[in-house]
Amino acid sequence: MFRHKAQIQIRFCDTDMLGHVNNANYLSYMEMARVSYFNEVMPKLDWSGQGIILAKAEISYKAPLFLEDNLFIYTGVEQISGKSFMMRYRFMKKTEAGELLAAEGSTLMVCYDYRENHSIPVPDFWKKAIEFYEEGLG
């Protein structure tokens, strides 16, 4: 499920007065992981024509993140349907004992034609590229 791994740099401005990463930044981290995922699965994709729109996002916080944490996000795609697909995210921070789950999230992504300004079915070559990657063949 979580084949893709992206390292996320936590910045000082991401933290609050207590040194925790502010919850609003988790959405930005998910976006960074999502872009990294698509750059690996479908490099050189022209997002200005056919792209995606974030329709729904959910995050469950498990443990706080801090500036000095070494953060990775594992990303995977599931539930590809007519015009949308679900992406899952696992926020993991490295510790001396291994990896600790800091948060889990999901986003519902809708395929969109930016030139025509309407949703579109998930392009076949996207489905094939994602399935190929998720099955460990790419």
C-alpha positions in Angstrom: 0.0 0.0 0.0 2.7 2.5 0.9 5.4 2.0 -1.7 6.4 5.6 -2.1 8.5 7.4 0.5 9.2 11.2 0.6 11.4 12.9 3.0 9.9 16.2 4.3 12.0 19.0 5.7 10.3 20.6 8.7 11.0 24.3 8.7 11.1 26.6 11.7 8.1 28.6 10.4 6.1 25.3 10.5 6.2 25.3 14.3 4.1 27.0 17.0 5.2 28.6 20.3 5.6 25.2 21.9 7.8 23.9 19.1 5.1 21.6 17.7 4.5 21.5 14.0 1.2 23.4 13.5 -1.6 21.1 12.3 -2.3 23.3 9.2 1.2 22.3 7.8 0.2 18.6 7.6 -1.8 19.4 4.5 1.2 21.1 2.9 3.3 18.0 3.8 0.7 15.8 2.1 0.9 18.0 -1.0 4.7 17.7 -1.1 4.4 13.9 -0.8 1.7 13.8 -3.4 3.8 15.8 -5.9 6.8 13.6 -5.2 4.6 10.5 -5.8 3.4 11.7 -9.1 6.9 12.9 -10.2 8.0 9.3 -9.7 5.0 7.5 -11.1 4.3 9.8 -14.1 7.3 12.1 -14.7 6.8 15.0 -17.1 3.1 15.1 -16.7 1.5 18.4 -18.0 -0.6 19.5 -15.1 -1.9 22.6 -16.9 -4.1 20.5 -19.2 -5.3 17.5 -17.3 -4.7 17.6 -13.6 -6.3 16.9 -10.2 -8.2 18.9 -7.7 -8.3 18.1 -4.0 -11.9 17.4 -3.1 -11.6 16.1 0.5 -8.8 15.8 3.1 -8.7 14.0 6.4 -5.9 13.7 9.0 -5.7 11.7 12.2 -2.9 13.0 14.5 -1.1 10.3 16.5 2.1 12.0 17.9 3.4 15.5 17.8 6.1 16.5 15.3 8.9 18.9 16.2 11.5 21.0 14.2 14.3 18.5 14.7 12.3 15.4 13.7 13.3 13.4 10.7 10.0 13.1 8.9 9.0 10.8 6.0 5.6 10.4 4.4 4.7 7.1 2.8 2.1 7.5 0.1 -0.2 5.2 -1.9 -3.2 5.3 -4.2 -6.3 3.2 -3.7 -9.9 3.1 -4.8 -9.5 4.4 -8.4 -13.1 5.1 -9.6 -14.6 6.9 -12.5 -13.4 10.5 -12.0 -11.5 10.2 -8.7 -9.1 8.2 -6.6 -8.1 8.1 -2.9 -4.6 8.7 -1.7 -3.4 7.6 1.7 -0.5 9.0 3.7 1.5 7.8 6.7 3.6 10.4 8.6 6.5 8.6 10.1 9.3 10.1 12.2 12.6 8.3 12.7 13.5 7.6 16.3 16.3 5.6 17.9 13.9 2.7 18.2 12.8 2.8 14.6 9.9 4.7 13.0 7.0 6.2 15.0 3.6 6.9 13.4 2.9 10.6 13.8 -0.2 10.9 11.7 -2.3 9.3 9.0 -4.2 11.0 6.3 -6.2 10.6 3.1 -7.2 12.9 0.2 -9.9 12.4 -2.4 -8.5 13.6 -5.7 -10.7 14.4 -8.7 -9.4 14.5 -12.2 -9.9 17.8 -13.9 -9.5 19.3 -17.3 -8.2 22.8 -16.7 -8.7 24.0 -20.3 -12.4 23.0 -20.4 -13.0 23.6 -16.6 -14.8 20.4 -15.7 -14.1 17.1 -14.1 -13.0 14.2 -16.3 -12.7 10.4 -15.9 -9.3 9.2 -14.6 -7.2 9.0 -17.8 -6.4 5.4 -18.7 -2.7 6.0 -18.8 -2.8 7.4 -15.3 -4.7 4.3 -14.1 -2.1 2.0 -15.8 0.9 3.9 -14.4 -0.5 4.0 -10.9 -1.5 0.3 -10.9 1.8 -0.6 -12.4 3.7 1.3 -9.7 1.5 0.2 -6.8 1.9 -3.5 -7.8 5.7 -3.0 -7.5 6.3 -3.3 -11.2 7.5 0.3 -11.8 
